[in-house]
């Protein structure tokens, strides 16, 4: 991992714009600060968490967002998509809403003193 993922240059998170290999599968991401990806043994997305996500691509699975979004997406025990979106007012962005209607909204926590 690059030290830039820790916020080396910007405390709110450095850009994560890369194509990486995860268990031999290409994953392309454009996010800010941090990205976590879990694939199944066939290379299909099982879970994704990202700060400031703008774009994610793994094979035919693609997310392209109009604005950067702090989010997490995962498959539950039945294989249905669930998600959480942080600090977002208004409707869930259409590309995410198309994946599932099961979105939790999380407030941005207050900074520590």
MIGU-374251 format. One line per 4 residues: their letters; for each residue x, y, z of N, C-alpha, C. Coordinates in steps of 0.02 Angstrom, whole numbers, padded with zeros to 5 digits. Layout:
<atoms>
a) X Y Z X Y Z X Y Z; ...
</atoms>
This chain:
<atoms>
xxxx) 00041 -00059 00000 00000 00000 00000 00043 00062 00000; 00019 00112 -00034 00054 00176 -00036 00041 00215 00028; 00090 00250 00055 00078 00292 00113 00030 00349 00098; 00019 00366 00035 -00028 00418 00017 -00100 00401 00038
xxxx) -00114 00337 00047 -00182 00317 00068 -00197 00341 00138; -00147 00358 00177 -00157 00379 00246 -00172 00453 00254; -00168 00491 00201 -00178 00563 00206 -00113 00600 00215; -00061 00576 00183 00005 00605 00188 00007 00678 00165
xxxx) -00029 00692 00112 -00026 00759 00082 -00087 00802 00099; -00143 00771 00117 -00205 00806 00132 -00238 00769 00189; -00250 00801 00246 -00278 00767 00304 -00348 00739 00291; -00383 00767 00242 -00450 00740 00226 -00446 00679 00180
xxxx) -00386 00662 00157 -00376 00602 00116 -00345 00618 00050; -00294 00581 00034 -00260 00590 -00031 -00298 00553 -00085; -00291 00573 -00148 -00324 00538 -00203 -00300 00465 -00208; -00346 00422 -00221 -00332 00351 -00236 -00360 00339 -00306
xxxx) -00318 00348 -00355 -00338 00341 -00425 -00291 00290 -00457; -00315 00228 -00462 -00271 00175 -00483 -00309 00115 -00510; -00274 00074 -00546 -00297 00007 -00562 -00251 -00040 -00526; -00279 -00084 -00485 -00239 -00130 -00446 -00263 -00202 -00458
xxxx) -00220 -00249 -00440 -00238 -00319 -00445 -00256 -00344 -00376; -00314 -00377 -00371 -00335 -00409 -00309 -00347 -00482 -00327; -00307 -00526 -00298 -00310 -00598 -00313 -00311 -00610 -00389; -00270 -00572 -00425 -00264 -00581 -00497 -00317 -00546 -00539
xxxx) -00362 -00508 -00508 -00416 -00474 -00544 -00405 -00399 -00543; -00412 -00366 -00601 -00405 -00293 -00605 -00464 -00258 -00573; -00448 -00208 -00532 -00498 -00165 -00501 -00475 -00094 -00513; -00519 -00052 -00540 -00503 00018 -00552 -00545 00060 -00504
xxxx) -00512 00109 -00473 -00547 00150 -00424 -00523 00222 -00427; -00569 00268 -00415 -00555 00339 -00406 -00592 00360 -00343; -00554 00370 -00289 -00583 00386 -00224 -00536 00434 -00188; -00554 00450 -00126 -00513 00494 -00085 -00501 00462 -00017
xxxx) -00438 00455 00001 -00421 00434 00068 -00413 00360 00079; -00466 00321 00066 -00463 00250 00081 -00512 00211 00037; -00492 00150 00021 -00535 00104 -00017 -00524 00034 00010; -00578 -00002 00022 -00574 -00072 00040 -00618 -00112 -00008
xxxx) -00591 -00166 -00035 -00628 -00207 -00085 -00622 -00280 -00065; -00678 -00316 -00068 -00677 -00388 -00059 -00709 -00420 -00120; -00673 -00468 -00149 -00697 -00507 -00206 -00707 -00579 -00184; -00754 -00614 -00217 -00759 -00685 -00204 -00706 -00722 -00243
xxxx) -00703 -00787 -00238 -00649 -00824 -00272 -00654 -00822 -00348; -00712 -00800 -00374 -00720 -00793 -00446 -00706 -00721 -00470; -00687 -00678 -00423 -00671 -00609 -00441 -00731 -00562 -00443; -00788 -00586 -00418 -00848 -00543 -00416 -00847 -00502 -00351
xxxx) -00870 -00440 -00356 -00872 -00396 -00298 -00919 -00423 -00245; -00896 -00423 -00183 -00937 -00444 -00126 -00947 -00384 -00079; -00896 -00341 -00073 -00901 -00283 -00029 -00854 -00228 -00053; -00874 -00166 -00041 -00836 -00107 -00060 -00848 -00053 -00008
xxxx) -00796 -00022 00016 -00801 00037 00059 -00751 00088 00033; -00773 00150 00028 -00729 00201 00000 -00747 00270 00026; -00696 00309 00037 -00704 00380 00051 -00703 00418 -00015; -00749 00462 -00024 -00750 00504 -00084 -00749 00465 -00149
xxxx) -00789 00412 -00152 -00791 00372 -00214 -00820 00412 -00272; -00785 00410 -00327 -00810 00440 -00390 -00822 00385 -00441; -00777 00335 -00442 -00782 00282 -00493 -00753 00218 -00466; -00786 00162 -00482 -00762 00095 -00465 -00779 00050 -00523
xxxx) -00731 00005 -00539 -00743 -00042 -00594 -00708 -00108 -00579; -00746 -00162 -00584 -00719 -00230 -00579 -00758 -00272 -00629; -00726 -00287 -00686 -00761 -00324 -00738 -00821 -00284 -00763; -00879 -00317 -00765 -00940 -00284 -00789 -00973 -00241 -00734
xxxx) -00950 -00246 -00672 -00979 -00207 -00617 -00947 -00139 -00617; -00988 -00087 -00625 -00963 -00018 -00628 -01007 00029 -00588; -00974 00075 -00555 -01008 00130 -00521 -00974 00194 -00544; -01012 00241 -00569 -00987 00307 -00589 -01034 00357 -00556
xxxx) -01007 00397 -00509 -01049 00443 -00470 -01038 00515 -00492; -01092 00555 -00491 -01086 00625 -00512 -01046 00667 -00462; -01047 00647 -00397 -01010 00681 -00345 -00974 00629 -00302; -00918 00648 -00274 -00883 00603 -00229 -00927 00586 -00169
xxxx) -00926 00523 -00150 -00972 00499 -00098 -00936 00451 -00052; -00945 00461 00014 -00920 00414 00064 -00972 00358 00070; -00952 00298 00056 -01002 00244 00053 -00972 00176 00068; -01017 00129 00083 -00999 00059 00089 -01055 00019 00057
xxxx) -01037 -00036 00026 -01085 -00080 -00009 -01064 -00151 00005; -01111 -00194 00022 -01095 -00263 00036 -01155 -00308 00020; -01141 -00372 00011 -01194 -00421 00002 -01209 -00453 00069; -01273 -00457 00086 -01292 -00489 00148 -01290 -00566 00140
xxxx) -01311 -00602 00191 -01307 -00675 00191 -01349 -00707 00135; -01399 -00670 00109 -01441 -00696 00055 -01417 -00674 -00013; -01362 -00635 -00015 -01335 -00611 -00079 -01364 -00546 -00103; -01408 -00515 -00062 -01437 -00450 -00081 -01389 -00394 -00061
xxxx) -01386 -00342 -00104 -01344 -00285 -00090 -01375 -00242 -00035; -01333 -00217 00009 -01350 -00169 00062 -01298 -00115 00059; -01314 -00056 00084 -01265 -00003 00082 -01272 00048 00137; -01221 00087 00145 -01220 00144 00191 -01188 00202 00156
xxxx) -01216 00260 00166 -01191 00321 00135 -01184 00373 00191; -01127 00408 00192 -01113 00453 00248 -01115 00525 00226; -01148 00566 00268 -01148 00638 00257 -01183 00660 00194; -01234 00625 00173 -01268 00640 00110 -01339 00663 00124
xxxx) -01358 00720 00097 -01428 00742 00101 -01459 00735 00032; -01523 00726 00031 -01558 00716 -00032 -01559 00643 -00051; -01584 00629 -00111 -01590 00560 -00133 -01522 00526 -00140; -01520 00461 -00130 -01460 00422 -00142 -01443 00430 -00217
xxxx) -01380 00441 -00234 -01361 00449 -00304 -01388 00390 -00347; -01414 00406 -00405 -01447 00356 -00448 -01405 00293 -00461; -01339 00299 -00474 -01301 00237 -00485 -01300 00190 -00425; -01303 00219 -00364 -01306 00177 -00304 -01377 00152 -00292
xxxx) -01427 00195 -00302 -01496 00174 -00293 -01515 00118 -00341; -01482 00115 -00399 -01497 00061 -00447 -01472 -00006 -00422; -01424 -00006 -00375 -01398 -00069 -00348 -01444 -00098 -00294; -01472 -00055 -00252 -01515 -00076 -00198 -01555 -00016 -00171
xxxx) -01612 -00032 -00140 -01649 00021 -00105 -01636 00017 -00030; -01590 -00025 -00010 -01573 -00036 00061 -01511 00005 00080; -01520 00070 00090 -01466 00115 00107 -01476 00144 00176; -01426 00139 00219 -01425 00173 00283 -01390 00239 00274
xxxx) -01413 00289 00309 -01380 00355 00306 -01344 00366 00372; -01281 00384 00366 -01240 00396 00424 -01220 00470 00427; -01225 00499 00486 -01203 00568 00495 -01127 00570 00498; -01100 00628 00481 -01028 00637 00488 -01016 00651 00562
xxxx) -00972 00613 00594 -00960 00622 00665 -00926 00690 00680; -00939 00715 00738 -00907 00777 00760 -00833 00765 00771; -00791 00813 00754 -00719 00803 00766 -00704 00799 00840; -00653 00761 00858 -00632 00758 00927 -00598 00823 00945
x) -00603 00843 01009 -00571 00906 01030 -00495 00901 01026
</atoms>
